[in-house]
Amino acid sequence: MLFRSPERTLILLYNLSASEIYIGFSGNVGATNGMLIPPSGGFMSLNVTEDYEAVTLPLFAFSTLAGNQLYIITTRRETGIKEE
């Protein structure tokens, strides 16, 4: 599970395994109610500019085989106060 992060601006998901992986926004994700990431290099991306708040929601993954690899890259917005 990828936890909710209100400051997240981008998610890249790469399927490095030989079987399909399904992604969803709830814990009951499966082959019939998830977004497919194809095997062997398939990917999915979400960004705040195109997908709005979907990028901040928690993500869940499902696969029919054990031991699959899902490579996840995220970026966050960092804000700070500039001191004079």
Biopython code that builds the backbone (N, CA, C, O; Angstrom):
import numpy as np
from Bio.PDB.StructureBuilder import StructureBuilder

atoms = [
    (1, "MET", "N", (0.840, -1.177, 0.000)),
    (1, "MET", "CA", (0.000, 0.000, 0.000)),
    (1, "MET", "C", (0.886, 1.242, 0.000)),
    (1, "MET", "O", (1.885, 1.304, 0.717)),
    (2, "LEU", "N", (0.518, 2.208, -0.794)),
    (2, "LEU", "CA", (1.173, 3.512, -0.819)),
    (2, "LEU", "C", (0.251, 4.476, -0.087)),
    (2, "LEU", "O", (-0.871, 4.719, -0.531)),
    (3, "PHE", "N", (0.712, 5.026, 1.031)),
    (3, "PHE", "CA", (-0.129, 5.830, 1.901)),
    (3, "PHE", "C", (-0.527, 7.164, 1.279)),
    (3, "PHE", "O", (0.127, 7.648, 0.355)),
    (4, "ARG", "N", (-1.591, 7.747, 1.789)),
    (4, "ARG", "CA", (-2.069, 9.051, 1.346)),
    (4, "ARG", "C", (-1.036, 10.116, 1.693)),
    (4, "ARG", "O", (-0.464, 10.104, 2.782)),
    (5, "SER", "N", (-0.802, 11.037, 0.760)),
    (5, "SER", "CA", (0.134, 12.130, 0.987)),
    (5, "SER", "C", (-0.391, 13.384, 0.306)),
    (5, "SER", "O", (-0.342, 13.471, -0.921)),
    (6, "PRO", "N", (-0.890, 14.352, 1.054)),
    (6, "PRO", "CA", (-1.449, 15.564, 0.450)),
    (6, "PRO", "C", (-0.426, 16.403, -0.302)),
    (6, "PRO", "O", (-0.807, 17.245, -1.116)),
    (7, "GLU", "N", (0.853, 16.195, -0.054)),
    (7, "GLU", "CA", (1.900, 16.968, -0.723)),
    (7, "GLU", "C", (2.501, 16.245, -1.930)),
    (7, "GLU", "O", (3.413, 16.772, -2.567)),
    (8, "ARG", "N", (2.009, 15.055, -2.251)),
    (8, "ARG", "CA", (2.548, 14.305, -3.394)),
    (8, "ARG", "C", (2.108, 14.962, -4.701)),
    (8, "ARG", "O", (0.951, 15.357, -4.840)),
    (9, "THR", "N", (3.026, 15.077, -5.653)),
    (9, "THR", "CA", (2.711, 15.716, -6.935)),
    (9, "THR", "C", (2.834, 14.761, -8.112)),
    (9, "THR", "O", (2.319, 15.056, -9.190)),
    (10, "LEU", "N", (3.503, 13.622, -7.939)),
    (10, "LEU", "CA", (3.726, 12.686, -9.037)),
    (10, "LEU", "C", (3.917, 11.277, -8.501)),
    (10, "LEU", "O", (4.559, 11.077, -7.470)),
    (11, "ILE", "N", (3.355, 10.299, -9.207)),
    (11, "ILE", "CA", (3.595, 8.883, -8.927)),
    (11, "ILE", "C", (3.896, 8.201, -10.257)),
    (11, "ILE", "O", (3.138, 8.346, -11.217)),
    (12, "LEU", "N", (4.991, 7.464, -10.318)),
    (12, "LEU", "CA", (5.304, 6.600, -11.459)),
    (12, "LEU", "C", (5.385, 5.175, -10.943)),
    (12, "LEU", "O", (6.103, 4.900, -9.982)),
    (13, "LEU", "N", (4.655, 4.267, -11.573)),
    (13, "LEU", "CA", (4.638, 2.861, -11.179)),
    (13, "LEU", "C", (5.123, 2.025, -12.353)),
    (13, "LEU", "O", (4.545, 2.097, -13.437)),
    (14, "TYR", "N", (6.173, 1.235, -12.159)),
    (14, "TYR", "CA", (6.713, 0.355, -13.199)),
    (14, "TYR", "C", (6.564, -1.088, -12.767)),
    (14, "TYR", "O", (6.969, -1.456, -11.665)),
    (15, "ASN", "N", (5.985, -1.908, -13.629)),
    (15, "ASN", "CA", (5.835, -3.334, -13.369)),
    (15, "ASN", "C", (7.059, -4.052, -13.917)),
    (15, "ASN", "O", (7.201, -4.195, -15.131)),
    (16, "LEU", "N", (7.935, -4.501, -13.046)),
    (16, "LEU", "CA", (9.158, -5.191, -13.448)),
    (16, "LEU", "C", (8.999, -6.697, -13.481)),
    (16, "LEU", "O", (9.960, -7.404, -13.781)),
    (17, "SER", "N", (7.821, -7.208, -13.182)),
    (17, "SER", "CA", (7.599, -8.648, -13.114)),
    (17, "SER", "C", (7.048, -9.194, -14.428)),
    (17, "SER", "O", (6.792, -8.443, -15.370)),
    (18, "ALA", "N", (6.871, -10.508, -14.476)),
    (18, "ALA", "CA", (6.387, -11.184, -15.683)),
    (18, "ALA", "C", (4.880, -11.413, -15.661)),
    (18, "ALA", "O", (4.350, -12.083, -16.547)),
    (19, "SER", "N", (4.182, -10.872, -14.668)),
    (19, "SER", "CA", (2.727, -11.025, -14.633)),
    (19, "SER", "C", (2.059, -9.670, -14.409)),
    (19, "SER", "O", (2.716, -8.694, -14.046)),
    (20, "GLU", "N", (0.768, -9.623, -14.627)),
    (20, "GLU", "CA", (0.016, -8.371, -14.530)),
    (20, "GLU", "C", (-0.135, -7.920, -13.077)),
    (20, "GLU", "O", (-0.235, -8.742, -12.167)),
    (21, "ILE", "N", (-0.149, -6.618, -12.877)),
    (21, "ILE", "CA", (-0.409, -6.027, -11.570)),
    (21, "ILE", "C", (-1.559, -5.044, -11.741)),
    (21, "ILE", "O", (-1.608, -4.292, -12.715)),
    (22, "TYR", "N", (-2.480, -5.059, -10.788)),
    (22, "TYR", "CA", (-3.631, -4.163, -10.816)),
    (22, "TYR", "C", (-3.507, -3.162, -9.676)),
    (22, "TYR", "O", (-3.114, -3.522, -8.566)),
    (23, "ILE", "N", (-3.843, -1.902, -9.952)),
    (23, "ILE", "CA", (-3.747, -0.818, -8.987)),
    (23, "ILE", "C", (-5.140, -0.248, -8.752)),
    (23, "ILE", "O", (-5.938, -0.151, -9.684)),
    (24, "GLY", "N", (-5.433, 0.127, -7.516)),
    (24, "GLY", "CA", (-6.718, 0.744, -7.199)),
    (24, "GLY", "C", (-6.603, 1.671, -6.003)),
    (24, "GLY", "O", (-5.583, 1.699, -5.313)),
    (25, "PHE", "N", (-7.660, 2.425, -5.770)),
    (25, "PHE", "CA", (-7.680, 3.393, -4.669)),
    (25, "PHE", "C", (-8.357, 2.851, -3.420)),
    (25, "PHE", "O", (-8.522, 3.584, -2.445)),
    (26, "SER", "N", (-8.750, 1.586, -3.428)),
    (26, "SER", "CA", (-9.344, 0.972, -2.233)),
    (26, "SER", "C", (-8.701, -0.391, -2.005)),
    (26, "SER", "O", (-8.066, -0.948, -2.901)),
    (27, "GLY", "N", (-8.870, -0.914, -0.810)),
    (27, "GLY", "CA", (-8.249, -2.171, -0.444)),
    (27, "GLY", "C", (-8.800, -3.392, -1.151)),
    (27, "GLY", "O", (-8.184, -4.456, -1.088)),
    (28, "ASN", "N", (-9.933, -3.282, -1.822)),
    (28, "ASN", "CA", (-10.517, -4.443, -2.498)),
    (28, "ASN", "C", (-10.183, -4.473, -3.989)),
    (28, "ASN", "O", (-10.985, -4.950, -4.793)),
    (29, "VAL", "N", (-9.013, -3.972, -4.362)),
    (29, "VAL", "CA", (-8.598, -3.979, -5.767)),
    (29, "VAL", "C", (-8.374, -5.420, -6.235)),
    (29, "VAL", "O", (-7.896, -6.260, -5.474)),
    (30, "GLY", "N", (-8.719, -5.691, -7.481)),
    (30, "GLY", "CA", (-8.539, -7.014, -8.067)),
    (30, "GLY", "C", (-8.540, -6.936, -9.581)),
    (30, "GLY", "O", (-8.544, -5.847, -10.156)),
    (31, "ALA", "N", (-8.536, -8.086, -10.220)),
    (31, "ALA", "CA", (-8.486, -8.140, -11.686)),
    (31, "ALA", "C", (-9.743, -7.571, -12.325)),
    (31, "ALA", "O", (-9.699, -7.142, -13.478)),
    (32, "THR", "N", (-10.857, -7.556, -11.612)),
    (32, "THR", "CA", (-12.106, -7.044, -12.187)),
    (32, "THR", "C", (-12.392, -5.584, -11.822)),
    (32, "THR", "O", (-13.267, -4.961, -12.421)),
    (33, "ASN", "N", (-11.670, -5.039, -10.853)),
    (33, "ASN", "CA", (-11.941, -3.652, -10.452)),
    (33, "ASN", "C", (-10.664, -2.861, -10.168)),
    (33, "ASN", "O", (-10.614, -2.064, -9.232)),
    (34, "GLY", "N", (-9.641, -3.086, -10.979)),
    (34, "GLY", "CA", (-8.395, -2.351, -10.824)),
    (34, "GLY", "C", (-7.887, -1.848, -12.166)),
    (34, "GLY", "O", (-8.371, -2.258, -13.221)),
    (35, "MET", "N", (-6.916, -0.964, -12.114)),
    (35, "MET", "CA", (-6.277, -0.448, -13.331)),
    (35, "MET", "C", (-5.073, -1.330, -13.638)),
    (35, "MET", "O", (-4.205, -1.524, -12.787)),
    (36, "LEU", "N", (-5.024, -1.857, -14.837)),
    (36, "LEU", "CA", (-3.995, -2.815, -15.233)),
    (36, "LEU", "C", (-2.665, -2.131, -15.527)),
    (36, "LEU", "O", (-2.607, -1.125, -16.235)),
    (37, "ILE", "N", (-1.598, -2.701, -14.967)),
    (37, "ILE", "CA", (-0.238, -2.352, -15.374)),
    (37, "ILE", "C", (0.333, -3.608, -16.014)),
    (37, "ILE", "O", (0.566, -4.598, -15.321)),
    (38, "PRO", "N", (0.562, -3.587, -17.326)),
    (38, "PRO", "CA", (1.015, -4.789, -18.040)),
    (38, "PRO", "C", (2.381, -5.271, -17.544)),
    (38, "PRO", "O", (3.141, -4.494, -16.966)),
    (39, "PRO", "N", (2.692, -6.549, -17.769)),
    (39, "PRO", "CA", (3.973, -7.101, -17.306)),
    (39, "PRO", "C", (5.162, -6.602, -18.117)),
    (39, "PRO", "O", (5.013, -6.004, -19.182)),
    (40, "SER", "N", (6.337, -6.867, -17.580)),
    (40, "SER", "CA", (7.624, -6.637, -18.249)),
    (40, "SER", "C", (7.821, -5.204, -18.727)),
    (40, "SER", "O", (8.058, -4.971, -19.913)),
    (41, "GLY", "N", (7.726, -4.257, -17.823)),
    (41, "GLY", "CA", (8.003, -2.869, -18.161)),
    (41, "GLY", "C", (6.800, -1.981, -18.352)),
    (41, "GLY", "O", (6.953, -0.811, -18.704)),
    (42, "GLY", "N", (5.601, -2.501, -18.131)),
    (42, "GLY", "CA", (4.417, -1.654, -18.206)),
    (42, "GLY", "C", (4.461, -0.602, -17.112)),
    (42, "GLY", "O", (5.040, -0.833, -16.051)),
    (43, "PHE", "N", (3.862, 0.532, -17.358)),
    (43, "PHE", "CA", (3.922, 1.588, -16.350)),
    (43, "PHE", "C", (2.622, 2.378, -16.308)),
    (43, "PHE", "O", (1.784, 2.292, -17.206)),
    (44, "MET", "N", (2.484, 3.139, -15.251)),
    (44, "MET", "CA", (1.339, 4.019, -15.037)),
    (44, "MET", "C", (1.860, 5.264, -14.343)),
    (44, "MET", "O", (2.728, 5.177, -13.474)),
    (45, "SER", "N", (1.338, 6.416, -14.720)),
    (45, "SER", "CA", (1.758, 7.641, -14.049)),
    (45, "SER", "C", (0.544, 8.476, -13.674)),
    (45, "SER", "O", (-0.453, 8.504, -14.395)),
    (46, "LEU", "N", (0.640, 9.139, -12.564)),
    (46, "LEU", "CA", (-0.366, 10.082, -12.091)),
    (46, "LEU", "C", (0.367, 11.358, -11.722)),
    (46, "LEU", "O", (1.401, 11.308, -11.056)),
    (47, "ASN", "N", (-0.154, 12.502, -12.147)),
    (47, "ASN", "CA", (0.447, 13.760, -11.728)),
    (47, "ASN", "C", (-0.644, 14.755, -11.374)),
    (47, "ASN", "O", (-1.777, 14.657, -11.846)),
    (48, "VAL", "N", (-0.286, 15.700, -10.545)),
    (48, "VAL", "CA", (-1.262, 16.632, -9.994)),
    (48, "VAL", "C", (-1.853, 17.547, -11.065)),
    (48, "VAL", "O", (-2.991, 17.993, -10.917)),
    (49, "THR", "N", (-1.124, 17.837, -12.127)),
    (49, "THR", "CA", (-1.611, 18.726, -13.181)),
    (49, "THR", "C", (-2.746, 18.096, -13.977)),
    (49, "THR", "O", (-3.715, 18.776, -14.313)),
    (50, "GLU", "N", (-2.636, 16.795, -14.286)),
    (50, "GLU", "CA", (-3.644, 16.121, -15.106)),
    (50, "GLU", "C", (-4.672, 15.336, -14.294)),
    (50, "GLU", "O", (-5.830, 15.228, -14.699)),
    (51, "ASP", "N", (-4.261, 14.792, -13.160)),
    (51, "ASP", "CA", (-5.131, 13.892, -12.394)),
    (51, "ASP", "C", (-5.629, 14.502, -11.089)),
    (51, "ASP", "O", (-6.320, 13.836, -10.318)),
    (52, "TYR", "N", (-5.291, 15.740, -10.840)),
    (52, "TYR", "CA", (-5.752, 16.484, -9.669)),
    (52, "TYR", "C", (-5.475, 15.740, -8.375)),
    (52, "TYR", "O", (-4.337, 15.330, -8.144)),
    (53, "GLU", "N", (-6.476, 15.551, -7.520)),
    (53, "GLU", "CA", (-6.218, 14.988, -6.203)),
    (53, "GLU", "C", (-6.020, 13.477, -6.206)),
    (53, "GLU", "O", (-5.677, 12.919, -5.163)),
    (54, "ALA", "N", (-6.220, 12.792, -7.324)),
    (54, "ALA", "CA", (-5.998, 11.346, -7.372)),
    (54, "ALA", "C", (-4.568, 10.978, -6.998)),
    (54, "ALA", "O", (-4.326, 9.906, -6.444)),
    (55, "VAL", "N", (-3.639, 11.846, -7.291)),
    (55, "VAL", "CA", (-2.235, 11.575, -6.985)),
    (55, "VAL", "C", (-1.971, 11.578, -5.474)),
    (55, "VAL", "O", (-0.974, 11.009, -5.028)),
    (56, "THR", "N", (-2.830, 12.197, -4.692)),
    (56, "THR", "CA", (-2.632, 12.258, -3.243)),
    (56, "THR", "C", (-3.282, 11.090, -2.501)),
    (56, "THR", "O", (-3.001, 10.886, -1.320)),
    (57, "LEU", "N", (-4.138, 10.327, -3.162)),
    (57, "LEU", "CA", (-4.869, 9.237, -2.520)),
    (57, "LEU", "C", (-3.983, 8.021, -2.269)),
    (57, "LEU", "O", (-2.968, 7.851, -2.943)),
    (58, "PRO", "N", (-4.349, 7.176, -1.312)),
    (58, "PRO", "CA", (-3.582, 5.939, -1.111)),
    (58, "PRO", "C", (-3.807, 4.986, -2.290)),
    (58, "PRO", "O", (-4.886, 4.963, -2.880)),
    (59, "LEU", "N", (-2.785, 4.207, -2.622)),
    (59, "LEU", "CA", (-2.873, 3.226, -3.708)),
    (59, "LEU", "C", (-2.662, 1.830, -3.157)),
    (59, "LEU", "O", (-1.857, 1.619, -2.250)),
    (60, "PHE", "N", (-3.399, 0.874, -3.720)),
    (60, "PHE", "CA", (-3.283, -0.525, -3.355)),
    (60, "PHE", "C", (-2.965, -1.320, -4.611)),
    (60, "PHE", "O", (-3.375, -0.939, -5.707)),
    (61, "ALA", "N", (-2.237, -2.423, -4.461)),
    (61, "ALA", "CA", (-1.843, -3.237, -5.612)),
    (61, "ALA", "C", (-2.291, -4.682, -5.409)),
    (61, "ALA", "O", (-2.389, -5.165, -4.281)),
    (62, "PHE", "N", (-2.562, -5.367, -6.534)),
    (62, "PHE", "CA", (-2.962, -6.774, -6.524)),
    (62, "PHE", "C", (-2.292, -7.476, -7.694)),
    (62, "PHE", "O", (-2.205, -6.932, -8.795)),
    (63, "SER", "N", (-1.824, -8.682, -7.443)),
    (63, "SER", "CA", (-1.262, -9.512, -8.507)),
    (63, "SER", "C", (-1.660, -10.955, -8.259)),
    (63, "SER", "O", (-1.837, -11.370, -7.113)),
    (64, "THR", "N", (-1.799, -11.719, -9.335)),
    (64, "THR", "CA", (-2.213, -13.116, -9.196)),
    (64, "THR", "C", (-1.070, -14.018, -8.756)),
    (64, "THR", "O", (-1.319, -15.113, -8.252)),
    (65, "LEU", "N", (0.171, -13.591, -8.931)),
    (65, "LEU", "CA", (1.331, -14.380, -8.525)),
    (65, "LEU", "C", (2.090, -13.676, -7.411)),
    (65, "LEU", "O", (2.062, -12.450, -7.306)),
    (66, "ALA", "N", (2.762, -14.455, -6.587)),
    (66, "ALA", "CA", (3.567, -13.882, -5.497)),
    (66, "ALA", "C", (4.955, -13.493, -6.010)),
    (66, "ALA", "O", (5.425, -14.011, -7.022)),
    (67, "GLY", "N", (5.585, -12.591, -5.305)),
    (67, "GLY", "CA", (6.960, -12.232, -5.611)),
    (67, "GLY", "C", (7.141, -11.261, -6.762)),
    (67, "GLY", "O", (8.242, -11.156, -7.303)),
    (68, "ASN", "N", (6.104, -10.554, -7.150)),
    (68, "ASN", "CA", (6.230, -9.589, -8.244)),
    (68, "ASN", "C", (6.891, -8.312, -7.760)),
    (68, "ASN", "O", (6.869, -7.997, -6.570)),
    (69, "GLN", "N", (7.480, -7.580, -8.701)),
    (69, "GLN", "CA", (8.174, -6.344, -8.360)),
    (69, "GLN", "C", (7.468, -5.158, -8.991)),
    (69, "GLN", "O", (7.241, -5.124, -10.201)),
    (70, "LEU", "N", (7.123, -4.185, -8.157)),
    (70, "LEU", "CA", (6.515, -2.943, -8.602)),
    (70, "LEU", "C", (7.431, -1.816, -8.143)),
    (70, "LEU", "O", (7.592, -1.593, -6.943)),
    (71, "TYR", "N", (8.024, -1.113, -9.084)),
    (71, "TYR", "CA", (8.951, -0.024, -8.790)),
    (71, "TYR", "C", (8.152, 1.269, -8.715)),
    (71, "TYR", "O", (7.430, 1.601, -9.655)),
    (72, "ILE", "N", (8.271, 2.007, -7.608)),
    (72, "ILE", "CA", (7.460, 3.200, -7.370)),
    (72, "ILE", "C", (8.367, 4.416, -7.194)),
    (72, "ILE", "O", (9.300, 4.400, -6.391)),
    (73, "ILE", "N", (8.077, 5.465, -7.956)),
    (73, "ILE", "CA", (8.778, 6.738, -7.821)),
    (73, "ILE", "C", (7.732, 7.793, -7.488)),
    (73, "ILE", "O", (6.706, 7.888, -8.162)),
    (74, "THR", "N", (7.987, 8.584, -6.454)),
    (74, "THR", "CA", (7.065, 9.664, -6.100)),
    (74, "THR", "C", (7.840, 10.959, -5.903)),
    (74, "THR", "O", (9.020, 10.945, -5.553)),
    (75, "THR", "N", (7.168, 12.062, -6.129)),
    (75, "THR", "CA", (7.731, 13.368, -5.787)),
    (75, "THR", "C", (6.729, 14.091, -4.902)),
    (75, "THR", "O", (5.522, 13.867, -4.987)),
    (76, "ARG", "N", (7.253, 14.957, -4.057)),
    (76, "ARG", "CA", (6.425, 15.723, -3.131)),
    (76, "ARG", "C", (6.739, 17.198, -3.257)),
    (76, "ARG", "O", (7.844, 17.592, -3.631)),
    (77, "ARG", "N", (5.756, 17.993, -2.941)),
    (77, "ARG", "CA", (5.953, 19.444, -2.890)),
    (77, "ARG", "C", (6.491, 19.778, -1.504)),
    (77, "ARG", "O", (5.912, 19.381, -0.492)),
    (78, "GLU", "N", (7.580, 20.495, -1.465)),
    (78, "GLU", "CA", (8.150, 20.936, -0.203)),
    (78, "GLU", "C", (8.025, 22.454, -0.127)),
    (78, "GLU", "O", (8.407, 23.165, -1.056)),
    (79, "THR", "N", (7.506, 22.926, 0.953)),
    (79, "THR", "CA", (7.382, 24.367, 1.134)),
    (79, "THR", "C", (8.204, 24.791, 2.338)),
    (79, "THR", "O", (8.362, 24.036, 3.297)),
    (80, "GLY", "N", (8.714, 25.984, 2.276)),
    (80, "GLY", "CA", (9.515, 26.489, 3.370)),
    (80, "GLY", "C", (9.389, 27.996, 3.467)),
    (80, "GLY", "O", (8.937, 28.656, 2.531)),
    (81, "ILE", "N", (9.779, 28.517, 4.569)),
    (81, "ILE", "CA", (9.744, 29.954, 4.789)),
    (81, "ILE", "C", (11.133, 30.504, 4.515)),
    (81, "ILE", "O", (12.116, 30.055, 5.103)),
    (82, "LYS", "N", (11.205, 31.462, 3.634)),
    (82, "LYS", "CA", (12.486, 32.066, 3.298)),
    (82, "LYS", "C", (12.797, 33.150, 4.333)),
    (82, "LYS", "O", (12.047, 34.110, 4.508)),
    (83, "GLU", "N", (13.915, 32.962, 5.000)),
    (83, "GLU", "CA", (14.315, 33.922, 6.032)),
    (83, "GLU", "C", (15.083, 35.064, 5.411)),
    (83, "GLU", "O", (15.839, 34.869, 4.460)),
    (84, "GLU", "N", (14.892, 36.246, 5.942)),
    (84, "GLU", "CA", (15.587, 37.431, 5.447)),
    (84, "GLU", "C", (16.885, 37.660, 6.155)),
    (84, "GLU", "O", (17.592, 38.621, 5.851)),
]
sb = StructureBuilder()
sb.init_structure("model")
sb.init_model(0)
sb.init_chain("A")
sb.init_seg("    ")
for serial, (resi, resn, name, xyz) in enumerate(atoms, 1):
    if name == "N":
        sb.init_residue(resn, " ", resi, " ")
    sb.init_atom(name, np.array(xyz, "f"), 0.0, 1.0, " ", f" {name:<3s}", serial, name[0])
structure = sb.get_structure()
